[in-house]
Amino acid sequence: MRLLEYFFGPEKVQDPPELTLGRYTDFFKSKTQMKRWEQAVHSYEKGEFWTAFRALLQYLADERQPSCVTWEEVNGMLRFQIRQGSQRISGFMTPEQVRAESRLAQAEVLSVGFMRRLMEYNYDLKFCHFALSPDNALTLCFETTASDASPLKMVKALRELALWADKHDDLLLDEFSVLTPAETLCMETPTTEKEAKYTFICHQIRAAFDLMDKNVPKIEQHPGTYAYLLLAVMYRIDYLTRPEGFVMDALERASRMYFLQQEQSIHQKVVALRRELQKILDRPREQVLAEFYRTESAFGAVIPLSFERLKELIESERPSMEWPLEQGYEVLAMAVPQYIVAHILFQYVPPKPVYELLRLFMRVTETDFFQAMRLQTFVNKDGQLNKRLVLAAIRDIVERNRAEFPNFKPQTQLLDFSSMPRFGKTFLEMLCRLDLTERQR
């Protein structure tokens, strides 16, 4: 044990490798993967479709998840499998054709209800379609000729197939009792982890409701303050617990409702958000626990976000914490940076250094969750932030990104460690002052 650790404790806070936080992103490709992409495009343009598709699979394969994308050549056919959450995409390529499919559920009897639902889904799909297999399995399919299977088209089609299959299998099974699982690739989550996540979700929602019920400040006069509170709860639950099925859909539905229902007032939206979160509390405990499982994915659902756009998002929302902070409503003030960071991680993937800083923010500020998971936190025994640990973590991020972003030097002197809200406020200010100029190639 080093002398520093003996007197002051460990210098770093590490997440255990089996704990996965946030939504998977496939945005950060390695240099090897990018070379495979260039090879796929070049081979396709030369009419070497087989070589192009094999290079495309190599491009999709993530070195961190070696079993997620696999393939083999059998009797003049290239067979492949892609794992996406709880679903398996199986397919093949011949010199004439490419086909991929995923079996979502097995139908014991044919029901007008789910068959109509599949027809409705087909109108929303661009590359794929739902169909029934000969043994009555609900199957999402894609097929095209080899000559029309350009790398760009294949990535878009396989992404659509994978994301739709992974999301809708649980929803269809939950809605239609005549359906049973066709296959599951879920890895079991320890019971203690499930229980901790369920308890965290219920506590966060109820704590927000209790604060609303106190009505100080009044919701009618400050509805936007409570909107930040509930949105922050939603996005933090999604990031920290990674629920599937009903809970994930409820969070996504609530998010869409809040931002798309332009005709509603903020107060009406707050009421609607509370109603959606109440549905999660009302769901039977065992059904929520069943939605916590571990998976691997080849495709991410979040979309890229430029640094300039990220700064605009932060600057437009950050002033909203000034009033509750001045009035001493620290929980409501802290909800603003919690919302900003968790919402970005819910919806987008910014440049890698910023992405890592946002994840660090969640690791530092969500003490309750990590204590519930029995993991080390960034606070001292007296509840105050451990400045040394935070700064050490930021230095690690700088070192990992120095080669590509030589000017990435966070102004950590801006950080205020006196309270969580003030840390959140100054952390966002530090983000907006970053220089992400990339090294010239």
C-alpha positions in Angstrom: 0.0 0.0 0.0 1.4 3.4 -1.0 2.0 5.9 1.8 -0.6 8.4 0.3 -3.3 5.8 0.3 -2.4 4.7 3.9 -3.0 8.2 5.3 -5.6 9.6 3.0 -7.4 6.6 1.4 -7.4 5.6 -2.3 -6.6 8.2 -4.9 -9.3 7.1 -7.4 -12.9 6.0 -7.3 -13.3 3.1 -9.7 -16.5 1.6 -11.1 -16.6 -2.2 -11.0 -16.4 -3.5 -14.6 -19.7 -5.3 -14.4 -21.7 -2.1 -13.5 -22.9 -0.6 -16.7 -24.2 3.0 -16.6 -26.2 4.9 -19.2 -27.2 4.0 -22.7 -24.8 2.3 -24.9 -23.2 4.4 -27.7 -21.4 3.1 -30.7 -20.2 6.5 -31.6 -16.6 6.2 -30.5 -15.1 3.9 -33.1 -11.5 2.8 -33.0 -8.9 3.5 -35.7 -9.1 -0.1 -36.7 -12.9 0.0 -37.1 -12.7 3.2 -39.2 -10.1 1.4 -41.5 -12.6 -1.4 -41.9 -15.3 1.1 -42.9 -13.1 2.6 -45.6 -12.3 -0.9 -46.8 -16.1 -1.8 -46.9 -16.9 1.3 -49.0 -13.9 0.8 -51.3 -14.7 -2.9 -51.9 -18.4 -2.2 -52.5 -17.6 0.4 -55.1 -15.4 -2.1 -56.9 -18.3 -4.6 -56.9 -16.6 -6.9 -54.3 -19.8 -7.2 -52.3 -18.7 -10.2 -50.2 -15.5 -8.5 -49.1 -17.4 -5.3 -48.4 -19.9 -6.9 -46.2 -17.3 -8.8 -44.2 -15.4 -5.6 -43.7 -18.6 -4.0 -42.6 -19.1 -6.6 -39.9 -15.6 -6.0 -38.7 -16.4 -2.3 -38.5 -19.5 -3.0 -36.4 -17.6 -5.4 -34.0 -16.6 -3.6 -30.8 -13.4 -4.8 -29.2 -14.9 -4.3 -25.8 -17.7 -6.8 -26.7 -16.1 -9.6 -28.8 -19.2 -11.8 -28.8 -21.6 -9.1 -29.9 -20.9 -9.4 -33.7 -19.9 -12.8 -35.0 -19.8 -14.4 -38.5 -18.6 -17.5 -40.4 -18.4 -18.7 -43.9 -20.4 -21.8 -44.6 -20.8 -23.4 -48.0 -20.4 -20.2 -50.0 -22.6 -18.3 -47.6 -21.6 -15.6 -45.0 -23.7 -16.2 -41.9 -23.7 -13.6 -39.1 -25.2 -12.8 -35.7 -25.6 -9.5 -34.0 -26.6 -9.1 -30.3 -28.7 -6.1 -29.4 -29.9 -6.1 -25.9 -32.2 -9.0 -25.3 -32.4 -9.8 -29.0 -30.4 -11.7 -31.5 -30.2 -10.6 -35.2 -29.4 -13.6 -37.4 -28.7 -13.3 -41.1 -26.7 -14.4 -44.1 -25.2 -13.1 -47.3 -24.9 -14.9 -50.6 -23.5 -13.4 -53.9 -27.1 -12.5 -54.7 -28.9 -11.6 -51.5 -28.6 -10.3 -47.9 -31.2 -11.1 -45.3 -31.4 -10.4 -41.5 -34.1 -11.1 -39.0 -34.9 -11.1 -35.3 -37.6 -13.2 -33.6 -39.4 -11.1 -31.0 -42.0 -13.4 -29.6 -43.9 -16.6 -30.2 -47.6 -16.6 -30.8 -49.6 -19.3 -29.2 -52.7 -18.3 -31.2 -53.1 -15.6 -33.8 -54.7 -12.5 -32.4 -56.2 -9.6 -34.3 -54.8 -7.3 -31.6 -51.1 -7.9 -32.0 -51.3 -8.5 -35.8 -52.9 -5.1 -36.2 -50.1 -3.6 -34.0 -47.5 -5.1 -36.3 -49.2 -3.7 -39.3 -49.1 -0.2 -37.7 -45.5 -0.6 -36.9 -44.7 -1.4 -40.5 -45.8 2.1 -41.5 -43.1 3.6 -39.3 -40.2 1.4 -40.5 -38.0 2.5 -43.4 -35.9 -0.6 -44.2 -37.5 -3.5 -42.3 -40.9 -5.1 -41.9 -42.7 -7.3 -39.3 -43.9 -10.7 -40.4 -45.0 -14.1 -39.1 -42.7 -17.0 -39.5 -44.1 -20.5 -40.5 -44.1 -21.4 -36.8 -46.0 -18.2 -35.8 -43.0 -16.3 -34.5 -43.2 -12.5 -34.7 -40.2 -11.6 -36.8 -38.7 -8.3 -37.8 -37.0 -8.8 -41.2 -34.8 -7.0 -43.7 -33.6 -8.2 -47.1 -32.1 -6.7 -50.2 -30.0 -7.8 -53.2 -26.2 -8.0 -52.7 -25.6 -5.4 -55.4 -27.8 -2.9 -53.4 -26.3 -3.6 -50.0 -24.1 -0.6 -49.8 -22.3 -0.2 -46.4 -24.3 3.0 -45.6 -27.6 1.3 -46.4 -26.7 -1.8 -44.4 -25.7 0.1 -41.3 -29.0 2.0 -41.4 -31.0 -1.1 -42.0 -29.3 -3.2 -39.3 -29.5 -0.4 -36.8 -33.2 0.0 -37.4 -33.8 -3.7 -37.1 -31.7 -4.0 -34.0 -33.1 -1.0 -32.1 -36.7 -1.8 -33.0 -36.4 -5.5 -32.1 -34.8 -4.8 -28.7 -37.3 -2.2 -27.7 -40.5 -3.8 -28.9 -40.1 -7.4 -27.7 -40.7 -6.5 -24.0 -43.6 -4.1 -24.9 -45.4 -6.7 -27.1 -45.0 -9.4 -24.4 -46.3 -7.0 -21.7 -49.3 -6.0 -23.8 -50.5 -9.3 -25.3 -50.8 -12.3 -23.1 -51.0 -14.7 -26.1 -47.3 -14.0 -26.8 -44.4 -15.8 -25.1 -40.7 -15.0 -25.4 -39.1 -16.4 -28.6 -35.5 -16.1 -27.2 -33.7 -14.1 -24.6 -30.0 -13.2 -24.5 -30.2 -11.5 -21.1 -27.5 -12.0 -18.5 -28.8 -12.3 -15.0 -28.3 -9.4 -12.6 -27.6 -10.2 -9.0 -30.6 -9.9 -6.8 -28.9 -7.4 -4.5 -28.3 -5.1 -7.4 -31.9 -5.4 -8.6 -33.2 -4.6 -5.1 -30.9 -1.6 -4.8 -32.0 -0.2 -8.1 -35.7 -0.7 -7.4 -35.4 0.9 -3.9 -33.5 3.8 -5.5 -36.2 4.4 -8.2 -39.0 4.4 -5.6 -37.1 6.6 -3.2 -36.3 9.2 -5.9 -39.8 9.4 -7.2 -41.4 9.6 -3.7 -38.9 12.2 -2.5 -39.8 14.3 -5.5 -43.5 13.9 -4.8 -43.1 14.7 -1.1 -41.3 17.9 -2.1 -44.1 18.8 -4.5 -46.8 18.1 -1.9 -45.1 20.6 0.5 -45.8 23.2 -2.2 -43.0 25.5 -1.1 -42.4 27.3 -3.4 -45.9 27.1 -4.8 -46.2 24.9 -7.9 -48.7 27.3 -9.5 -46.2 30.2 -9.3 -43.0 28.2 -10.1 -44.0 25.2 -12.3 -40.8 25.3 -14.2 -38.8 24.6 -11.0 -40.8 21.4 -10.4 -40.5 20.4 -14.1 -36.7 20.4 -13.7 -37.2 18.2 -10.5 -39.2 15.5 -12.2 -37.3 15.5 -15.5 -34.0 15.2 -13.5 -35.5 12.2 -11.6 -36.6 10.5 -14.9 -33.3 10.9 -16.7 -31.2 9.9 -13.6 -33.3 6.8 -13.2 -32.7 5.9 -16.8 -28.9 6.5 -16.6 -28.2 4.8 -13.3 -30.6 1.8 -13.3 -30.9 1.1 -17.0 -34.4 -0.4 -16.9 -35.9 -2.3 -19.8 -39.4 -2.8 -21.0 -42.3 -1.0 -19.3 -40.2 1.4 -17.1 -37.9 2.4 -20.0 -40.9 3.0 -22.2 -42.6 5.0 -19.5 -39.6 7.3 -19.1 -39.3 7.7 -22.9 -43.0 8.4 -23.2 -42.9 11.0 -20.5 -39.9 12.7 -22.1 -41.6 12.9 -25.5 -44.8 14.1 -23.9 -43.1 17.0 -22.1 -41.3 18.3 -25.1 -43.9 17.7 -27.8 -47.1 18.8 -26.1 -46.6 22.5 -27.0 -50.3 23.4 -26.4 -50.0 22.5 -22.7 -48.8 24.9 -20.0 -45.8 24.0 -17.9 -48.0 23.3 -14.9 -50.1 20.9 -17.0 -46.9 19.2 -18.1 -45.7 18.8 -14.5 -49.0 17.1 -13.6 -48.6 14.8 -16.6 -45.0 13.9 -15.7 -46.1 13.1 -12.1 -48.8 10.9 -13.5 -46.4 8.9 -15.7 -43.9 8.5 -12.8 -46.8 7.3 -10.6 -47.4 4.5 -13.0 -43.9 3.2 -12.3 -44.6 3.2 -8.5 -47.9 1.4 -9.2 -46.3 -1.4 -11.2 -45.9 -4.6 -9.3 -42.5 -4.9 -7.7 -41.6 -8.2 -9.2 -42.4 -7.0 -12.7 -40.0 -4.0 -12.2 -37.3 -6.3 -10.8 -37.6 -8.5 -13.9 -36.7 -5.5 -16.1 -33.2 -5.2 -14.6 -30.9 -7.4 -16.7 -27.5 -7.1 -18.4 -27.1 -7.1 -22.1 -24.6 -6.3 -24.9 -25.5 -4.2 -27.9 -24.0 -3.4 -31.3 -25.9 -0.2 -31.9 -26.6 2.8 -29.7 -29.8 4.8 -29.8 -28.3 8.2 -28.7 -27.4 10.7 -31.5 -24.2 12.8 -31.8 -24.2 16.3 -30.4 -21.6 18.9 -31.3 -19.7 20.8 -28.6 -21.1 24.1 -29.8 -24.7 22.8 -29.6 -24.0 21.3 -26.1 -22.8 24.7 -24.9 -26.0 26.3 -26.2 -28.1 23.7 -24.3 -26.2 24.3 -21.1 -26.3 28.1 -21.4 -30.0 28.1 -22.1 -30.9 26.1 -19.0 -28.2 27.0 -16.4 -29.7 30.4 -15.4 -32.8 28.5 -14.1 -30.9 27.4 -11.0 -30.1 31.0 -9.8 -33.5 31.7 -8.2 -33.9 28.5 -6.2 -30.2 28.7 -5.1 -30.6 32.3 -3.9 -33.8 31.3 -2.0 -32.2 28.3 -0.3 -34.1 25.6 -2.2 -31.0 23.5 -2.7 -32.8 20.3 -3.9 -34.6 22.3 -6.5 -31.5 24.2 -7.5 -29.5 21.0 -7.9 -32.2 19.5 -10.1 -31.2 21.9 -12.9 -27.6 20.7 -13.4 -28.8 17.1 -12.7 -31.4 17.6 -15.5 -29.0 19.1 -17.9 -26.3 16.4 -17.6 -28.7 13.4 -17.4 -30.8 14.7 -20.3 -27.8 15.0 -22.5 -26.7 11.5 -21.6 -30.3 10.3 -22.3 -30.6 11.8 -25.7 -27.1 12.5 -27.1 -23.5 11.6 -27.2 -21.1 14.7 -27.2 -17.4 14.6 -28.1 -15.5 12.0 -26.0 -13.8 14.3 -23.5 -17.1 16.0 -22.6 -18.9 12.6 -22.6 -16.4 11.4 -20.0 -16.8 14.5 -17.9 -20.6 14.2 -17.9 -20.3 10.6 -16.8 -17.9 11.7 -14.0 -20.5 14.4 -12.9 -23.1 11.6 -12.5 -20.6 9.5 -10.6 -19.7 12.4 -8.2 -23.2 13.8 -7.6 -25.3 10.6 -7.3 -24.0 9.6 -3.9 -27.3 7.9 -2.8 -27.2 5.5 -5.7 -23.6 4.4 -5.3 -24.0 4.1 -1.6 -27.0 1.8 -2.2 -24.8 -0.2 -4.6 -22.2 -0.4 -1.8 -19.6 1.3 -3.9 -17.1 4.0 -3.0 -18.3 7.6 -3.5 -16.7 11.0 -4.0 -17.8 12.3 -0.6 -16.0 12.2 2.8 -17.5 10.8 6.0 -19.0 14.2 6.9 -20.9 14.3 3.6 -18.7 16.9 2.0 -17.3 16.5 -1.5 -13.8 15.0 -1.7 -12.0 17.6 -3.8 -8.8 15.5 -4.2 -10.7 12.5 -5.6 -12.7 14.7 -8.0 -9.6 16.5 -9.3 -7.7 13.2 -9.7 -10.6 11.8 -11.8 -10.6 14.9 -14.1 -6.8 14.5 -14.5 -7.3 10.9 -15.6 -9.8 12.1 -18.3 -7.4 14.7 -19.5 -4.6 12.2 -19.9 -6.8 9.7 -21.8 -7.8 12.4 -24.3 -4.5 14.4 -24.5 -3.3 12.8 -27.8 -6.5 13.7 -29.7 -7.4 16.9 -27.9 -4.1 18.7 -26.9 -5.9 21.9 -25.7 -8.4 20.0 -23.5 -7.5 21.5 -20.1 -10.5 21.9 -17.8 -10.3 25.0 -15.6 -10.7 23.2 -12.4 -10.0 26.3 -10.4 -13.6 27.3 -11.2 -15.1 24.4 -9.3 -16.8 25.3 -6.0 -16.8 22.3 -3.6 -18.8 24.0 -0.8 -22.1 22.3 -1.7 -23.5 20.0 -4.4 -25.6 22.8 -6.1 -22.6 25.1 -6.3 -20.4 22.3 -7.6 -23.1 21.6 -10.2 -23.3 25.2 -11.2 -19.5 25.7 -11.5 -19.0 22.3 -13.2 -21.3 23.4 -16.0 -19.4 26.7 -16.3 -16.1 24.7 -16.6 -17.6 22.6 -19.4 -18.6 25.7 -21.4 -15.0 27.0 -21.3 -13.4 23.9 -22.7 -11.2 24.0 -25.8 -11.9 20.9 -27.8 -9.7 21.8 -30.8 -8.5 18.4 -32.2 -4.9 17.7 -33.1 -4.2 18.3 -36.8 -3.7 15.0 -38.7 
